[in-house]
Amino acid sequence: FQAAGNDAVLRAMRGNMILLEPWMKVLVEVPEQFAGALIGDIGARRGEVKRFENRSEVGVAEIEAYAPMGNLFDYADKSRSLSQGAGPYTMEPSAYKPAPHEVLDRLLHPENYL
């Protein structure tokens, strides 16, 4: 009876499971010449740039972006490298959004990704 119940729950959850992942708000201020590289890096991390403000009077670009926290663990090193150490940033929790199916599949079936 327990095995049948366990199997029924697993089958019911298989098609109805949604994994939520934390997204972070990232604010970066960089010299104008490095803004394109940082925007490209955020896009490569499945991030979304919401605001780009170029303050040409001081030569600084301000970028507001949102990205999954799991893709931002090495962001400090990468942003420092891309901006030659001139790109301070802040990061804060923003929301939870559904993760792509591939992320859920990787968690449920790790043996397929060895």
N, C-alpha and C positions, 0 to 999 in steps of 0.2 A: 504494500500500500504506500509506504514512504517513497519507494523508487518511482512508482507511477505518478505520485504527486509532484515529486521533484522534476520528473520529465515533463509533466504538463506545464509547470511554472516556467521552465526553461524554454519550451516551445512558444509559450504565450509572449515571453519577453523578447524573443529573438527578433521579431519584426516590429516591435513597438518600443524599442529602447532608444533614448536620445541622451547622448553624453553632452553635458554642458562644460565648457572650458572658460576659465577666467580670462578676460581681456583687460589690458592695461591702457591707460591714457599716457602718452609719452609727449612731453614738450621739450623741444630741442632748439637752442639758439646757436647758430653757427655762422662763420663768415660766408658771404654769398657764394664764393667759389666752391664750397663743399656741399652746398644744399642738394644739388642733383644726385650726388653719390649717396647721401643719407636717405633721400626719398626712394632711390632704387633699392637700397638695403631694406627699408621698411616694407616695400612691396614684395621683396623676396621672402619676407617672414610672414606672409599672408596678412600684412597690415594694411590699413586704410588711412590715407592722409586726408584729414578733414579740413585743415586750414594751413595755408602757406602765406606768410606775410613777409614781403621783402622790404626792409627798412634801409633803403639805399643811402639815406643821409648819414647813417652810422656804419654802413657796410655789413649789416647783419641780417640774416634770414631767420624767421621764427617758424617752426614746423610743429603743428599739433597733429598727432597721429594716434591710432588705436591699433593694437596688435595682440594676438594671443600670448599669454604669459609664458607658455611652454616654448615659444620661439624667441623669447627675449633673454634667455639666461646668459648668453655671451654678448649681449648688446653693448655693455660698457666697453669691452675691449674693441669691438668692431667699430663703434662710433668714434672712439678715441683714435683708432687707426685711420679711419676715413677722413677725419677732420684734423689730423695732425695734432691732436690734443686740445683743439680749440673749440670743442662743441659740448658745453655743459648741458645736461638734460635732467629732467625730473620724470619720475614714473609713479603712477598711483592707480589703484584698482578702479575699474570703470563699470564693468558689467559681466554677466555670464551669457554666452551665446552658444548655440548648438555647434558642436565640433563636426568636421567633415566625417563622412562614413569611414574613410580610411583610418582615421585615428581610433574610432571605436573598434573597427575590425582588428587593428594592431593590438588593442588591449584584450579583446576576447580570444584571439588566436595568435599568441606570440610565436608559436612553433612555425608558423608560415613565414616569419620574418627573420629567421636566424641566419 
